[in-house]
Amino acid sequence: MKKLVTLLLALMMVLSVAPFASAEQTEFNVLSGISALSGGYENNTVLNDLQAQAGIKINWDTWSDSLGEVVGTRISGNSASKNPIDAFQAVGFSNFQLMQYGAAGTFIDLTPYITPEVMPHLSAVLEAHPEIKAAITMSDGKIYGLPAGEQMGTAGIGREKDYSIFSVPQFGMINKAWLDDLGLAVPTTLEELHTALVAFKENDMAAKIYGNAPGSTIPMSTGFDQWCWGQNVFYAGFGFTNWPNDVCMDLNVNADGVVNFVCDDDNYRAAVTYFHDWYADGLMDLEMFSQDTNQLIAKVTGGRVGVTTWWEIPEITGPHKDDYVYLPILTGPDGTSNVTLRTGGAINAGQLSITRECKDPAKLLAFYDLWYQGDVVMQLQYGPIGVYFTGQDDKGIWLSITDEESRAKFNKSSGELKAQSEVAGPKLILSSYYHDYFYMEDRAMERLADTYDYFFQFVKDFSFYPQDCVFTEDELDDIDFYRADFERAVAEYEAKWIKEGGPTDAEWEAYKGFLERCGMSTLLDIYQTVYDRYVAAK
């Protein structure tokens, strides 16, 4: 009897820690979003091969139009359905929805299944990339959706460390042909750049070098607080770069993990005061606050601009691309320079969730675990080997079909072929996959090389605030309440001071008080709390 009790207790312990000890299930119903151009999933060779490997069959219920409405109806009536949905794929649930459905028991916690025994491929990814685990761990410590996302970082071009292609969104560039004509070196400081801009204007270089109309030279032209074409990279000389004025997505995090808005710091005040003199002297484009990208590109390609910012040189400089070189990150009046890095390729957890109606989650998750392999995800993203991928080079990297090959063989462009073959869902493309399995486009590789090999030599602190932190409902409500007014206030005052000069001591104190009334401290506390939770989840 004692042995029987011991055996029963042991069995109960096993069942309590083995959530996959459930009824055998080999056929699953999956509702999935799908591209309008997709050829469907029933005859998708990649998916069918994966099902065969996992020993299961998926009954696909795919939707493109009316997806949200269908999902809402099916979730609310799933328990009463004769054919309940076992998983929702490619629906794009927000973190808030995942928390909501998880707390209600509609979606199960996947944490117990993400193990080397059940999901070896995903487990290995999360072990190597704890930041991905942090991005899909909700504020209650549970995981209700598998990770999805596309990284495009420096590991994809073979660099030792992986940083996103979005780390430095603006590259400053200068017309070296103008510098050479004037006998000037490429500036390394803001003071040297100022000297060059004055020389560009006084010598009317657009007219002198390119034959433009007299007086048409614009020493420097950018947008104002724009993503890749703003003036913000030049603020590095004052110790920060608040890229676009999306203040709440451009937080500064120091090496100790302290989160900060730079918009009330003394060096921020010094920066806007400093650049007012440039603006007032006509060195910065007077239309910088109102022009759009087309207007800026027209000025630069027309040979009128000495200094600008953009994602890369050729795209904005056009016929004059060989005349431009990248500017280094310039040091400021006191020798300071610091670049605030951004992140990119945010991870989300809203592409695959398992419902409580699923009788054998482990079996289904073993199927999705196969998706987390480099040579599999590339086929889910683009198309099968033998269709989209035509062969391997001498390094073993898969080569994608060209437009010409695709039109000749399939009577459609390579883009159309991809759209027809692509599978939506929990696809996770790591930067390293571009180095180990298939290539990214040439322009992306070139920009990553420029970022890592050139611009990163000027970066002192590689800390950054992750874009894929997980927020609670209350935190999101508070952010929504304050954020718009707070960011609008920062943008309006920054523009005012560059145009008009200032601020005086009294104006600066009044400004900081106004930001407080716009919720600055509340917002900062939220972002610090969320960041600390993210770090803990790693």
N, C-alpha and C positions, 0 to 999 in steps of 0.2 A: 504493500500500500504506500509506504514511504517513497519507494522508487517511482510509483505511478504519479504521486503528487509532485515529486521533483521533476519528472518528465513534463507534466502539464505546465508547471511554472516556467520551465525552460522554453516550451513551445510558445507560451504567452509572451515571454520576453522577446523571442524571435519575431513574432507577429507585430509586436509594438514598435520594433525598430526596422521592420522590413515592410514598408508600405506597398511594395510591389507584389506582396504575397496575396494575390487576388485571383479571381476567376480567369481562366485562359480566354483570351479574346484575340482573334486574328483578323477581324473585319471591322473597320472603323469608318464613321461618318465625319467628314471634315468639310466645314463651310469655309470657303476661301474667296478673298478678293482676287480679281484677275484683270489684266490689262484688256482694254477693248480690242486690241490687235492680236491678242493671244490666240493660239490655235487650240486652246483647251488642254486639260491635264489628263484626260482618260487615255490618250494615245501618246503621251509624252514619254519618250524612250528613257530619259534620265530618271524620271520619277518611277517608272515601271521597274527599272533595274534596281532602284533603291528599295522598292517594296519587296521585290524578290529576295534581296539580301536580308531584309529584316523578317521575312516570312509572314508578311501581312498583306492585306488588300485594303486600299482606300476607296471609299465611295465619295467621289468629289461632287460638291455642290458649289459651283463657282458663279460669281456675280461680278459685273462691272458697274452697270447702271443700278441705281437704287440699293446699293450695298448697305448703306447705313440703316435704311428702313428695314431691310430684310434681317439684318443682324439684330436690331432691336426686337423685332417680332419673335425671332427664333430663340433669343436668350430668355425672354419673358415666358415663353411657353415650352421651354426645352424639357422640363421634367415630365410634362404631360404628353409629350410627343411619342408616337409609336416608333419613330426612328430618331431618337435624340442625337444631338450633335456631340461628338466626342471631343472635338477641338475646333477652335476658331483660328483661321490662318489669314495673314495679310489683311486684317481688318483695320489695323492702325489704332488700337486702343491707346488712350493717354494713360499716364501713370495714375491719374485720379480715377479713371474708369477701372484700371486693374485693381486698385485698392478697394474700390467700391464693390466690385464683383468678388474680389477675394474675401473681404470681410463678410459678405453675404453667403459665402460658401459656394457660389456659382463656379468660381475657378478654384482649382486646388493649388496648394503650395507645392512648387516643383523642387524645392530645396532637397528633400530626402532622395530624390531621383537623380540629382546631378552628382553622380558618384562615378568613380572609375569602373565600377561593375556594370552600371546601367548606361551611362553616357560617357564613355572613355574619351572621346574626341573633344567634347565640350569641356569636360573636366580639365583636360590638359590645357585648353585655351584659357580657361579661367585661372588656372594656377600660374600660367605665364603672364596673364594680363589681369591682375586683381582689380584694375580700374574698371574693367568691363563688368565684373561681378558687382562692384559698387554701384554701377549705373543701372543695374536691373534689380537691385535689392530695395524693396519698398521700405517706408519708414517704420513698418511693423517688424522688419527683419526678415520678411518672407519674399519669395520670388514667385510671381504669378505669370510670367511670360519669358520666353527664351530670347536671348540677345540677337539683335539684328543691327546692321550698320555697315558702312564702308569706310575703312580707314584708307588714307592715301598719304603716306608719310615717308620719311627719309630712309626707313628700313627697306622700302621698296626699290631703292636704288643702291642697296648694299652698304649703307652707312651703319655704323655700330649702334647708334641710338636712334629711336624713332620719334620724329616730331612731325606734326601735321603740316600739310602743304599750306594751311591757312595760318600758320604760326606768325608769320610777318606778312600781313595782307597788302601793305603798300611798299613798293620799291621806289625810292627817290632816284631820279635820273637827270643828267645834265648834258647839254650839247657840247661835246668835247671839241668839235670843229671850231666853235666860237671861242672856247678857251684857248685852243692852240693859236688861233689868229691873234688873240690878245696877249699871248705869252704867259698865260696863267695856268697853274697846276690844278688838278681836280681837288676841290675843297675837302678838308677833313674836319673843319670846325664851322660853326654858324657864322663866325666873324669872316672867315675866308669866303663862305658862300655869299655873304652880304657884299663883300668886295666884288665878287664876280657878277652879281646881279646889277650892281651899280654900273659896272663896265658894260654889261650887255645893253643897258638902257642908254647910257651916254653915247655909245658908239653905234646905236641903232642896228644891232647885228642882224636882225631879220632882213633889213634892206641891204646891208653890206654884203652878206654871204649868199642870200637866196634871191635878192632882187625884189623883195616885197616893197610895198608902198612906204615912203618915208614916214617914220614915226609909228610904224605898226608893230614894233618889237614889244613883246610882253616878257619881262625878265622871268617871272615865275607864275604859272597858272595851275590851279588845282580846283577841286570842289571844296566845300566846307563840311568837315566831319563825315565824309563819304567813305565807303568800305575800302576800296583799293585806290581811290583817286582823291583823297583828302589831303589836308595839310599836316595831319597828325604825326607823321613820322618825324617831322622836324622838332616836335616837342621832346624828343629823346634827349636833346641837349639840356633839358631841365629835369631829367630823371624819370620820365614816364612817356607812354604813348597811348593815349585813350582813343584808339583807332576810330571807329565811327562813334558818334555821340550817343550810343546805345549804352548809357552809363551802367545799367544793371547787368549787361552782358559783357562788360569790359572792366571787370573788377581787377584790382591789383592784389596779388597774394604774395607776401614776402616769404622768404625761406623758412620762417618760423610758423607759417600757416595763418598769419594774421591777415584778414581781409580788409581792404580799404577802398573807399571812393577817393580818387585823386582830386575831385572837383572842388574841394574845400581846403586843399593843401597850399602852403605858401609858394611852393615851386610852380603850381598851376597858375597862381596869380602872377608870378614873375613871367611865365611863358606868354600869357595873353597880353601882358603889358609890353613885353619885348617885341612881339610881332606886330603890334599896332604901328610902331615906327616904320616897319617895312611897308605895311599897307598904306600908311599916310604918304610915304615917299614914292608910291607907284611901283614898287618892286613886286608886290603881290597883285594878282589880277583883281581889279575892282569888281569884276563880275563873278568872283569866286563863290559868292553867297547865293547866286541865282542860276548859274549856268548848269546845263545838263551834260551828260557824257558826250552826246553828239557835238555839242558846241565846243567842248574841250578838245575832242579828237580833231575837229576841223581846224582849230587853231594850231595844234601841234603838227599835224600832217602838213599844214600849210606853211610850216617853217617860221612861225612867229614866236615860238615859246622856247626859252632857254632851259628852264627847269620845270619838271612836272613829276607826278607820281602815277603809278599804274601797276597792274598785275605783272607786266613784263614789258620790255622795251619795244619789240617789233609791232605789237598790236596797236599801240597808240602813236608811234612815230612814223609809221608807214614808209614813204620813200626816203626818209632821212634816218632810218634806223641805224645805219652804220656810223652816223655822226654822234650818237648818244652812248654814254656809259653810265653804269650804276654809280650813284653816290654812296659813300660809306655812311654808317650811322654817325652823324655829326656831333661833336662835343660842344657844350654850351659855354657861356661866359666864364663859368668857374671850373671848367674842365670836366663837367659831368656829362655822362651819356648812359641811358638805360632804355632798353626796349621791353615793353610789356608784351609777353607772348599771348597768342590766342590759341584756342583749340579748334578742332574741326572733326568731321566724321562722327558726330554724336551717336552714341549707342542708345537704342530704344528697346523696350521689352514688350511692345504691343503687337508683335507680328505672329505669335503662336501661344495660345493659352489652352490648357486642358480643362474640360468641365468635370463636374462631379459625377456626370452620367457615364464617364469612361470607366469600364470595368477593369481594364488592365493598362493603366497609364505607363507602366514601365515598358511594355511592349511597343506602344506607340512612340514613346520618347526615344527608344532605341532606334527607331526609324529616322526620327529627326536628328538624332546624334550623327548619323551618317552625313548630314548636310554640312557639318563643321569640319570638312576636309577640303584642302585647297583645290584639288583637282575636281572635286564635286561641285563646290560652290561656284567655280568659274563656269561650269556648264549650266548650272541653274541660273546664273546671271546673264549669260550670253547665248548659250546653245551647246548642243552636244559635240563631242569630239567626232570628227568625220563630217560635220555639218558646218558649224561656226569655226571650230578649230581644225586646221588642215594638216598639221604636222608639228614636229618639234625641231628646234635648231640644235646646233652641236652642244649647247649647254643643257639640253633637255627641257627648254622652255617652250610652251605651246604657242604656236603662231596663229593669229586670227585671220579669217578670210578677208580679202580685200573687196572693195566695192566692185571692181571689174570682175573678179572671180565670182562674186555672189550674183551679179546680174547675168553672167554667162551661164551659171549652173542652176540658179533658182529663179531667175527673171525678177529679182528684187534687189534693192540695195542691202548692204551689210547691216545698216541700221534697221531696216524693215525685217530682216532675217532675225536679228536680235529680239526685236519687239514681239515677233511671233513665237519665239522659243523661250523667252524669259519666264521664270517661275517666281511669283511673288511669295514672300514669306520670311522665315527667320534665317536670312542669309547674312553671314558675317565674313566680310572680306578684310583680312588683316593686311597691313602694309607689306609684310614679308611675303605674302602670296604673289605680289607683283615681281618679286625677285626670284621666287622658287618655282612658280607654276606658269604664269603668263605675264605679258608686259602691259604696263600702262602706256598711255599715249606719249609720244616724244616730247611734246610741249610740257607735260606735267613732270616728266623726268628732268628736263632742263631746269624748270623752276625749282624743283626740290634740290637740285645740285647747287643752284645759285643761293638758295636759302641756307643750306647746311655749310657749304664751303666758303661762302663769302659773308653773308649777313650775320651768321651766328658767331663769327669772331668778335662781333661788337656787343654780344649779349652777355651780361654779367650774371643775371639771375634767371634761371629757366623755370621758375615756378609759374603756374597759371591756374586760373579758376576754371574747372571743367564745366562744359556746357550741359552735360547730361546728369547733373545732380538731381536727386529725387526730392520733391517738395510734398508736404502734406496739403490737405485741402485748405486748412486755416492759413497756412503760409502763403498759398497761392492767392487766397482772398485778400490778404493784407497787401501783397505785392500789387494786385490789380487795383486796389483802392488808391495806392500812393504813386505808383510808378510813372504813369503818364505825366502828371503834374510835375513831379520831381525832374524827370529827364527834360521836359520842355523848359523848365526854369534854367537848368544848366546850359542848354543850347542857346537860349535867348541871351543870357548874360555873356556867354563866351563870344558870340557874334558881336554884341554891343561893344565889348571892350576892345576887340580887334579893330573894329571900325572907328570907335570914338576915343579910345585911350582909357587908361585907368586900370583898376579902380582905386579911388582914394581909400584911406583907412576907414572912413565912415561908410563908404559904399561897400567895402569888403565885409565889414561886420554885419551890415544890414543884409547883404547877400547870404551870408552863412545862417543868419537867423531865419531868413525866408526858406532856405533849404530844409531847416529843421521843421518848420511848419508844413513843409511838403512831405514830411515823413522820412527824412534821410536816416536818422538814427534807428528808426523801426526797421527800415529796409536793410540797413547794414547788419543789424542784429540777426535778421532772418537769414541773410546770406552767409553769415559766419556760422550760425547753427547748422545750416544745411551742409556747408562745407565740412564742418567737423564730423557730421554724421557720415558723409561720403568717405572721408578718410578712415573713419572707424570701420566702415563696411569693407574696406580694402584689406 
